[in-house]
Amino acid sequence: MTEKYLVYGNEPSPYSIKVRSYFRYKRIPHNWIERSYKTNSEFKKHAKIAIVPLVITSEKKIIQDSTPIIQSMENQLQERSIVPKEEHTAFIARLVEEYADEWLVKPMFHSRWKYEEDQWDAAFRITEPFIPIWIKKIPIINRLVHKQIASSIRKRQISRLWVTSSNKDTESQIEESFLDFLKHSEAHLQSRPYFFGLRPSIADFGIYGQLYQAWSDPTLKKIIESSYPKTLEWIYLMENPKIKGGFELWESLEETLMPILIKDIGDIFMPWLQANNQAVLNGDDFLSVMIKNKPFEHRVGSPNRYHKKSFLSLLEEYKTIKDKTKIDAILQKSKLINYISG
């Protein structure tokens, strides 16, 4: 493989960072192209929808959405696999990735656009690539334009907090869920460099996209750096992941990974996801679900349809497992079986 892939992304985008880390790990020749004032017109020529990441393959095929990008590449390139050899462990890795993509994004996005220091920090970082070079050469105009655009982005993103379920009634639950996950990840990473052993899995890339962004923002950066050293070490490692050995067997992962399955995915993510998918199916514009004995309520809009579509893809993967004895035993123990097997 000599021809380079093109990877369009943005540094403040969790899914862009997820895909960039994957390409680096797989040693796939690629050009990382920051979507910017200079490259935006070219990006728009290729994009079916105006989101990053976007990958142009060596065959000039366009792929968007981080999980399909990774799965497409993984199907073509068997070396340095990110799929655990045990079929049941591989499915759990995908389940954890789904949780990262669809739930961990909530506390990251919430913190970024809830707290003023984070709002301005992120808005300026998002704005930077879209300032024309000629403006950057004139300091006074640069500051004024930068502030004006950043202010507009800040206002828009604050108004979109609802997209990740954030409102005054849910914010404490969202923040608590993030701290719970950090506690569980810290315990799990005490005895291994990656979540599924000595090499990164698809779960690692999904989690990394969200935790890297959380760590890049002032509020969550302080929390991670002050109390979660192993998780911070893992964030550094995932910038350019290296193979340190093989995947662990489920038996050695189970003790410290099970709390993530039970408490983060089973107690929080799955009840919400089920309620979200039902609301989308019913055409409801509002959902209410009990999470850890507390009401979790927010409006439902078009972005919520993606969660349903993504989860259905995960269920299709579950159906392809011929012998479900081991995976069903894990799902039964973690109280996830009814959500997955239907």
Secondary structure, 3 states (H helix, E strand, C coil): CCCCEEEEECCCCHHHHHHHHHHHHHCCCEEEEECCCCCHHHHHHHCCCCCCCEEECCCCCEEECHHHHHHHHHHHCCCCCCCCCCHHHHHHHHHHHHHHHHHHHHHHHHHHHHCHHHHHHHHHHHHHHHCCHHHHCCHHHHHHHHHHHHHHHHHHHHHCHHHHCCCCCCHHHHHHHHHHHHHHHHHHHHHCCECCECCCCHHHHHHHHHHHHHHHCHHHHHHHHHHCHHHHHHHHHHCCCCCCCCECCHHHHHHHHHHHHHHHHHHHHHHHHHHHHHHHHHCCCEEEEEECCEEEEEECCCCHHHHHHHHHHHHHHHHCCCCCHHHHHHHHHCCCHHHHHC
